[in-house]
Structures are given as structure tokens and as C-alpha cells.
Amino acid sequence: MNDNDLIQRALKNPNDYGLIVERYEQQLLRFIKSLSQLSAADAEDLAQQVFLKAYDHLNDFDQHLKLSTWLFRIARNQVIDFWRKKKVRPQEYSLDEARDQGKEAAENNFAEELDKKFTSQRVQKLLSLLQPEYREVLYLYYYEERNYDEIADIIQRPPGTVAALISRAKKAFSDLAVRTQQLSLLKPSA
């Protein structure tokens, strides 16, 4: 069943909205955790808010968009609102918290593509140290396999800006990986 059919079913029968939640819950949870660096429980709370907001505005859904793109945009906005209310920025996490996020990410198999070169824990740790806008576009591009137009719809920026952000984010990630690798080589062995 395609997304438009799901939307039509949910509009006719609110109980069918659960089908949309089932289809997108895990993807949105991973996105929220990656973007916000929140605990699993807090990410689930935000995901629930996303689905409630989407349900409230289901009649307003633009059929020209992909449902997943629309949900990701709502999720992104919920994360931004969460941090505004808390007056905290995601990049202020300590390395210990980043390590914990990396362990959780490894358990959820987030970084299958990058596991060939780095462990999931290392990738998540490095991602958590990037600026939030870089972390966001890398996650959407590599983990969610979104194209530039879909990412542009989610973050509400032009596709050219998305391309530039992804390029800068890859460079920042690479530079950070090299620097942290060099630092680990300089540490005395135990």
C-alpha cells in the first residue's frame, strides 16, 4: 500500500493512522536521536509529538510531497523547538555523552555503510561532534538515503545549499576523523 492510500485510509478511519506510525516510527526515531542527541526515551517522546502533529494536520498534507519527507520536516522542527525551549544546543554534549550515543547507535546498526572503515560507535561519536546542520544533512543523505531535493524539502533550503552543506559536512567529518585518529596515535599505550 502506498503512502497516499495510507493517508486516505487514515482520513476516513482514524484507527488506520497507526499504519503510518508503524511504517515510519523507526526511521523517525533514528533521525531524531541522531539530530538531537537525546536519550531514547526523550526521542520517543518527540517522535510521539511528531506523529500527533502530523495527525492534526493530515488534511493539510500536500500530495505532491512524499509522506516521509513531510514527517521528517515535522520531526526536524520539533527537535528545533525542543532545543529552543530548553535553551540548550545539541553540540554542547560531552564526549562521554557522545560515546553513549555511539554505543546506542552501534546497537541499532545505524552506520552499516560506514562500518567498513570505522566502527558505528566512532562514526556516531564523530557525527555528534559536528555542527548540527552538518550532522543533519549527513544523516539524511547517508543513513536515510535522501536525495538533495528531499533534503531541501526537509530542511527548507534550496538544493544548491544542500549540496554545499553536504560537501562541507563531508570535509568537516573527514578532518575531524583525521584529527581524532592522530590524537589517538599520540596517546601512550597502556
N, C-alpha and C positions, 0 to 999 in steps of 0.2 A: 504494500500500500504506500503510495507516495505521500509527501507532506501535505499537499493541497487536499487530498482525500481525508487525511487525519484532521486537518483544520475544519473541514466541512462537517465531519462526524462530531468533533468537539463542540462546534457551534450548535448543532442540533441536539446533542446529548452531552451535558457537562461531564458525565461519568467517563466518556471516551477521551477526555483530556489526559487521563492517565497514560494513554498510549503515547502521547507526545512526550510526557515526562519520562517514560521508560526508554524511549528512543534516544533522548538527548541528555539524560541525567549524568551519566558517567563522563561524557565529553565536557559538559559544563563544569562539573566538579574539578576535573583536571585543570581546565582553563582558569577557574577561579583560584585554585591553590597555587598554580604557577604564577599568576599575575599578582596575587595579594600576599603570598607567603603566610597565609593564615593556617591555623590548625585545621584538622579535618572537620571537627565539629563546627567551627566558625564558617568554614567554606560550605558545609551543608546548609547552615542557616541562610547564607547568602544565596545559595542555589535555590532554596525554597522561596526566597523573596523574588528571585528572577522568574520562577515559574508562576508565582502569584501575579506578578506584574504582567507577564505575558498573557495569562488567562484573562485578566481585567481588560486588556487591550487587544484581545484576539479579533474582535470585529474590525479593528483598525489596521490589521496586518495587510501590508502591500503585497499582493500576489506576485509582483514582479521580482521580489526578493526571495532568496532561499530562506526557509524557516530557520535553519541552523544559523545563518548569518544574522538574522534578526534577534535570535536568542543570545548569540554571543555579544551583540551590541548592547542588549539589555544587561547582560552579565558584567560587561566592562563598565557600564555606567553605574551599576550597583556597587562594584568594587571602589570606584572613584568616590561615590557618595559615602561609602563606609569610611574611607580614609579621611575624607573631609570632616565628617562628624567626629572622628577620633582625633583629628588634627595631628596625625602621625603619617609619616611617609614610609612606604614599603622598603626603601633602600636603607633604612636605619636598623635593620636586623643585624644581630651579632653573627660572628662566624659559627658559634655553637648552634644558633637557631637555623642558620643556613645548612649546617651539617645535618640537623634533624630533618629538615625539609628534603635534603638529598636522600637520606635513608628512606623516607616515606616514598619519595619518587621512585627509588630503586624497587621498592616493594610493589609499586603499581606499574612497573615496566614502561615508564614514560619515554625513555630515551633509547628505544631499540635501534634506531638508525645510527645514533652516535656511540652506541656501546662498542662498536668495532674498535674505536680509537680510545675512548675514555669510558670510565665506569659511569653508570647513571648517577651515582652519588656525586662524582666530580662535576659532571655536567650541570646538575641541579645547583650545586654549590657555586659554580661559576656564573650560571644564569642569575642566581639570587643576588650576585654582586653587581650585576649590570644595572644601568638606569632602567626604571620601569618601562619606559617607552621602547627600549631596545629588547627587554625581556619579553614584552608583549608581542612584538612583531615576529621575533624568532619563534616563540611558542606557536603562534598561529600558522606561520609558514612551514615549520618543520614538523611539529607534533600533530597539528590539525590538518596539515597539507592543504591550506587555503591558498588560493591564487591572489595576485595583487589586487584585483577588483573586489574580491570578497573581503580581504583585509581592509581595503579602503572603505567599504561599507561599514565594517565593524568599528573602526577607529575614527570614521568620519573625516578622512583626509583624502586628497587626490591620489590616484595610483602612482603618479610620479614621486610623490612624497613618500609613499610606502616603499617604493623601490630604493630610494635614497636611505630611508631608515633601516631597511634590511641590510643594505650594503654596509652602512656604518655600524650596525649592530654586529654583523659577522666580523668586521675588523676589530671592534672592541672586545668581542668574545675571544678571538684569536690572540690578541695582545694580552689579555688577561690570563689566558691559558699558558702562554709562553712565560709570562712573569711569575705565575704561581709555580710552574714547573721549575724554573730557575731557582726560586726560593727554596723549594723542597730539595734540590740538589745541593744547596749550600748548607743545609742543616746537618749537624754532626750525626752520624749513625749511632744507634744505641748499642 
